[in-house]
Amino acid sequence: MAKRLFITGGTGYLGGALLRIAAGRYELGASYLSHRPPTSPHIDWTPLDVRDPQAVRAALMRFRPDIVIHTAFVQYGPDLMAITAEGSGHVATATTEIHARLIHMSSDVIFAGERADPYTEDDEPDPISTYGESKAVAEHLVAAANPAAAIVRTSLIYGFDPIDRQTQFVLEIAAGDRPDRLFSDEYRCPIYVDDLATALLELGETDYTGVLHIAGAEQVSRYEMGTLLVQALGHDPAKIGAGLSANLPVRRPRNCTLDIGRARGLLHTRLRGLREVIAELSGRSIA
Ligand SMILES: NC(=O)c1ccc[n+]([C@@H]2O[C@H](COP(=O)([O-])OP(=O)(O)OC[C@H]3O[C@@H](n4cnc5c(N)ncnc54)[C@H](OP(=O)(O)O)[C@@H]3O)[C@@H](O)[C@H]2O)c1
């Protein structure tokens, strides 16, 4: 019998890819908040606000998943801590109660990004943004409520079908519709959404506990990332200007390169770098 997999934030970018890739392999349940999805014979959708611990418990008690992948979050706003941090704690508590495997999504910006070496799973979070702080608190609450959970730190997520928000933003810059510049001194390890979703499903089948870095294999600046993706999609990157994060009055995490050696040793899924993905997909129609 197929295992039961529940995705919080099934209407989100990663949530959508997880549901697409897991289709036919699991009994699927998923939650939404403001974007009510069309009824599906293959996905048991439920409205859920993770700020409400009783609602989280009731949703998971009803679906009875074997595995939960917690992607729901917000990046900004007055409810950042209540949703992104405390909401993750509520999900972790409920998974412990129903003995479900939990994969919790975290982020590379739990690090300050002020050093040259890649960050490993053993490095202590030292966030400098409110979002990074909320994700660091979430990690702490999740580990306390469900010590068997896997806590996955990832980097910028991109994809082509549909195109992710960040790439859409860069396409608008390339079209001359936005004046923004892309930082050439902010480094990340972008991951192709299909690689990330496949790796998370594989991780769900292991009993790995604790923090794991799952990101793309190549470190690139936001400027490099933007120009490479725009070119891959068949557009001219000439209008994309470069800027320096270091010149801003607010500190932003600059080098959040993640060491992915542990994930590579544990998982069969290839965690491809950006140029590798573009080269492999360029034979197909990503443009
Ligand atoms: N995207 C990236 O580049 C990136 C980078 C590093 C880490 N991550 C992590 O990866 C995860 C997924 O990111 P994403 O970009 O795929 O997310 P996303 O597209 O922004 O989707 C967020 C999801 O959370 C749901 N949601 C928001 N508030 C909620 C609440 N109060 N209760 C329940 N659900 C709520 C939304 O539901 P509705 O749409 O129905 O309202 C949506 O399904 C996040 O944990 C994020 O921190 C993402």
The ligand as a MOL file (V3000), in Angstrom:
LIG
                    3D

  0  0  0     0  0            999 V3000
M  V30 BEGIN CTAB
M  V30 COUNTS 48 52 0 0 0
M  V30 BEGIN ATOM
M  V30 1 N 11.8410 29.9040 -2.6340 0
M  V30 2 C 13.1200 29.9410 -2.2900 0
M  V30 3 O 13.9810 30.4000 -3.0420 0
M  V30 4 C 13.5450 29.3590 -0.9540 0
M  V30 5 C 14.8830 29.4610 -0.5450 0
M  V30 6 C 15.2690 28.8830 0.6760 0
M  V30 7 C 14.3250 28.2360 1.4710 0
M  V30 8 N 13.0300 28.1560 1.0430 0 CHG=1
M  V30 9 C 12.0490 27.4790 1.9090 0
M  V30 10 O 11.3000 26.5580 1.1380 0
M  V30 11 C 9.9480 26.5270 1.6130 0
M  V30 12 C 8.9940 26.7070 0.4450 0
M  V30 13 O 9.2320 27.9510 -0.2020 0
M  V30 14 P 8.3680 28.4030 -1.4700 0
M  V30 15 O 9.0800 29.5580 -2.0980 0
M  V30 16 O 8.0150 27.2080 -2.2640 0 CHG=-1
M  V30 17 O 7.0500 28.9720 -0.7540 0
M  V30 18 P 5.8520 29.8180 -1.4110 0
M  V30 19 O 5.7820 29.5730 -2.8700 0
M  V30 20 O 5.9730 31.2470 -0.9580 0
M  V30 21 O 4.5750 29.1720 -0.7190 0
M  V30 22 C 4.2730 29.4010 0.6310 0
M  V30 23 C 3.1440 28.4710 1.0260 0
M  V30 24 O 2.8500 28.6950 2.4180 0
M  V30 25 C 1.4360 28.7930 2.5570 0
M  V30 26 N 1.1620 29.6050 3.7230 0
M  V30 27 C 1.4850 30.9020 3.9340 0
M  V30 28 N 1.0520 31.2930 5.1560 0
M  V30 29 C 0.4880 30.1980 5.7440 0
M  V30 30 C -0.1400 29.9620 7.0000 0
M  V30 31 N -0.2920 30.9290 7.9200 0
M  V30 32 N -0.6110 28.7140 7.2430 0
M  V30 33 C -0.4960 27.7360 6.3260 0
M  V30 34 N 0.0600 27.8940 5.1120 0
M  V30 35 C 0.5430 29.1310 4.8320 0
M  V30 36 C 0.9410 29.3960 1.2480 0
M  V30 37 O -0.4410 29.0940 1.0570 0
M  V30 38 P -1.3990 29.9600 0.0690 0
M  V30 39 O -0.5710 30.2740 -1.1610 0
M  V30 40 O -2.5560 29.0370 -0.2360 0
M  V30 41 O -1.7790 31.1760 0.8220 0
M  V30 42 C 1.8480 28.6690 0.2350 0
M  V30 43 O 1.2980 27.4190 -0.0760 0
M  V30 44 C 9.8420 27.5970 2.6920 0
M  V30 45 O 9.9040 26.9770 3.9560 0
M  V30 46 C 11.0590 28.4730 2.4830 0
M  V30 47 O 11.5460 29.0290 3.6820 0
M  V30 48 C 12.6120 28.7130 -0.1290 0
M  V30 END ATOM
M  V30 BEGIN BOND
M  V30 1 1 1 2
M  V30 2 2 2 3
M  V30 3 1 2 4
M  V30 4 1 4 5
M  V30 5 2 4 48
M  V30 6 2 5 6
M  V30 7 1 6 7
M  V30 8 2 7 8
M  V30 9 1 8 9
M  V30 10 1 8 48
M  V30 11 1 9 10
M  V30 12 1 9 46
M  V30 13 1 10 11
M  V30 14 1 11 12
M  V30 15 1 11 44
M  V30 16 1 12 13
M  V30 17 1 13 14
M  V30 18 2 14 15
M  V30 19 1 14 16
M  V30 20 1 14 17
M  V30 21 1 17 18
M  V30 22 2 18 19
M  V30 23 1 18 20
M  V30 24 1 18 21
M  V30 25 1 21 22
M  V30 26 1 22 23
M  V30 27 1 23 24
M  V30 28 1 23 42
M  V30 29 1 24 25
M  V30 30 1 25 26
M  V30 31 1 25 36
M  V30 32 1 26 27
M  V30 33 1 26 35
M  V30 34 2 27 28
M  V30 35 1 28 29
M  V30 36 1 29 30
M  V30 37 2 29 35
M  V30 38 1 30 31
M  V30 39 2 30 32
M  V30 40 1 32 33
M  V30 41 2 33 34
M  V30 42 1 34 35
M  V30 43 1 36 37
M  V30 44 1 36 42
M  V30 45 1 37 38
M  V30 46 2 38 39
M  V30 47 1 38 40
M  V30 48 1 38 41
M  V30 49 1 42 43
M  V30 50 1 44 45
M  V30 51 1 44 46
M  V30 52 1 46 47
M  V30 END BOND
M  V30 END CTAB
M  END
